[in-house]
């Protein structure tokens, strides 16, 4: 049980000290909740913080059931098991994708002044969220980073179901998941405080971390 996202970030940082001061290390947090966790990693490990905007595509009438997820790079992850069971939902995916593209663009304008992701080729990326359940958003993020040519992906998560954690571990170069409780019901049940995070809090975290603002998104290494 974590007190809040700050506590989770500090505990993650303790487990990831081997990446402290990494010359080509970057923390990418999935907004919004992941940014508060990522801020603590950025402070403790002395690494820059940015966001990777990825949005879940929820099922009709049940937005928490992930049919897939869309990353800001355009990568679309689909949960083929669910769609095979409910083939009629395929059309809904396309409609929801358009809505999520609009939200991704809104967040990109707000969080990064409309700029795309920095050039990631050759970087070691610590991919952070406040926890995962099905992992759809996180899996889409991993695939988007692979396509961007990163040198390595480090999964950094406070909590996840054991099955999801094992799936993630197979797809990344290093994996730290602090807790894999079973049975697993919801991420928020593993925090004493799990308030909704606002855009203003995300902006404050990004500013506080001193994230790079160079022409390619990075300060000189």
QUIURMO-V674223 format. One record per backbone hydrogen bond with DSSP energy under -0.5 kcal/mol. CO is the residue of the C=O (numbers start at 1). NH is the residue of the N-H. E is the energy in kcal/mol with one decimal. If there is no record, write none. Layout:
co=CO nh=NH e=E
co=CO nh=NH e=E
This chain:
co=2 nh=192 e=-2.7
co=3 nh=193 e=-2.0
co=4 nh=8 e=-2.1
co=5 nh=9 e=-2.5
co=6 nh=10 e=-2.1
co=7 nh=11 e=-2.2
co=8 nh=12 e=-2.3
co=9 nh=13 e=-2.4
co=10 nh=14 e=-1.7
co=11 nh=15 e=-1.3
co=12 nh=16 e=-0.8
co=13 nh=16 e=-0.8
co=14 nh=17 e=-0.7
co=16 nh=19 e=-2.2
co=17 nh=20 e=-1.9
co=19 nh=22 e=-2.0
co=22 nh=25 e=-1.8
co=24 nh=124 e=-3.2
co=25 nh=48 e=-0.6
co=26 nh=28 e=-0.6
co=26 nh=126 e=-2.8
co=27 nh=29 e=-0.5
co=27 nh=50 e=-2.4
co=28 nh=128 e=-2.6
co=29 nh=31 e=-0.7
co=29 nh=52 e=-2.1
co=30 nh=34 e=-1.5
co=32 nh=35 e=-1.7
co=32 nh=36 e=-0.6
co=33 nh=36 e=-0.7
co=33 nh=37 e=-1.0
co=34 nh=38 e=-2.8
co=35 nh=39 e=-2.1
co=36 nh=40 e=-1.0
co=37 nh=41 e=-1.4
co=38 nh=42 e=-2.7
co=39 nh=43 e=-2.3
co=40 nh=44 e=-2.3
co=41 nh=45 e=-2.9
co=42 nh=46 e=-1.1
co=42 nh=47 e=-1.0
co=45 nh=21 e=-3.1
co=48 nh=27 e=-2.7
co=50 nh=29 e=-2.4
co=51 nh=53 e=-0.5
co=52 nh=54 e=-0.8
co=53 nh=72 e=-1.7
co=55 nh=70 e=-2.9
co=56 nh=58 e=-0.7
co=57 nh=67 e=-3.1
co=57 nh=68 e=-1.1
co=59 nh=62 e=-1.9
co=62 nh=59 e=-1.4
co=62 nh=65 e=-1.9
co=64 nh=66 e=-0.8
co=65 nh=59 e=-1.7
co=65 nh=67 e=-0.6
co=67 nh=79 e=-3.6
co=68 nh=57 e=-2.9
co=69 nh=77 e=-3.1
co=70 nh=55 e=-3.0
co=71 nh=74 e=-2.2
co=75 nh=71 e=-2.7
co=75 nh=77 e=-0.5
co=77 nh=69 e=-2.3
co=78 nh=80 e=-1.4
co=79 nh=83 e=-2.2
co=80 nh=84 e=-2.1
co=81 nh=85 e=-1.1
co=82 nh=86 e=-2.1
co=86 nh=89 e=-2.1
co=87 nh=90 e=-1.5
co=88 nh=91 e=-0.5
co=89 nh=93 e=-1.7
co=90 nh=94 e=-1.3
co=91 nh=95 e=-1.7
co=92 nh=96 e=-2.9
co=93 nh=97 e=-2.5
co=94 nh=98 e=-1.5
co=95 nh=99 e=-1.4
co=96 nh=100 e=-2.5
co=97 nh=101 e=-2.3
co=98 nh=102 e=-1.5
co=99 nh=103 e=-1.7
co=100 nh=104 e=-2.8
co=101 nh=105 e=-2.2
co=102 nh=106 e=-2.1
co=103 nh=107 e=-2.4
co=104 nh=108 e=-2.6
co=105 nh=109 e=-2.4
co=106 nh=110 e=-1.9
co=107 nh=111 e=-3.6
co=108 nh=112 e=-2.0
co=108 nh=114 e=-2.3
co=109 nh=113 e=-0.7
co=112 nh=115 e=-2.2
co=120 nh=123 e=-2.3
co=123 nh=125 e=-0.7
co=123 nh=151 e=-1.9
co=123 nh=152 e=-1.4
co=124 nh=26 e=-2.3
co=124 nh=126 e=-0.5
co=125 nh=127 e=-0.8
co=125 nh=154 e=-3.2
co=126 nh=28 e=-2.3
co=126 nh=128 e=-0.6
co=127 nh=156 e=-2.4
co=128 nh=30 e=-2.5
co=129 nh=158 e=-0.6
co=135 nh=139 e=-3.1
co=136 nh=140 e=-2.2
co=137 nh=141 e=-1.8
co=138 nh=142 e=-2.3
co=139 nh=143 e=-2.2
co=140 nh=144 e=-2.2
co=141 nh=145 e=-2.1
co=142 nh=146 e=-2.3
co=143 nh=147 e=-2.2
co=144 nh=148 e=-1.1
co=145 nh=150 e=-1.5
co=146 nh=149 e=-1.5
co=149 nh=122 e=-1.8
co=152 nh=125 e=-2.8
co=153 nh=155 e=-0.6
co=153 nh=173 e=-2.0
co=153 nh=174 e=-1.4
co=154 nh=127 e=-2.5
co=155 nh=176 e=-2.8
co=156 nh=129 e=-1.1
co=157 nh=178 e=-2.0
co=158 nh=179 e=-1.2
co=159 nh=132 e=-1.8
co=161 nh=165 e=-2.7
co=162 nh=166 e=-2.3
co=163 nh=167 e=-1.8
co=164 nh=168 e=-2.5
co=165 nh=169 e=-2.5
co=166 nh=170 e=-1.4
co=167 nh=171 e=-0.5
co=168 nh=171 e=-1.6
co=168 nh=172 e=-0.8
co=169 nh=172 e=-0.6
co=174 nh=155 e=-2.8
co=176 nh=157 e=-2.7
co=179 nh=160 e=-1.8
co=186 nh=189 e=-0.9
co=187 nh=190 e=-2.1
co=188 nh=191 e=-1.4
co=190 nh=2 e=-2.9
co=198 nh=202 e=-1.7
co=199 nh=203 e=-2.6
co=200 nh=204 e=-2.2
co=201 nh=205 e=-2.3
co=202 nh=206 e=-2.5
co=203 nh=207 e=-2.3
co=204 nh=208 e=-2.7
co=205 nh=209 e=-2.0
co=206 nh=210 e=-0.6
co=206 nh=211 e=-1.4
co=207 nh=210 e=-0.9
co=214 nh=217 e=-1.8
co=216 nh=119 e=-0.9
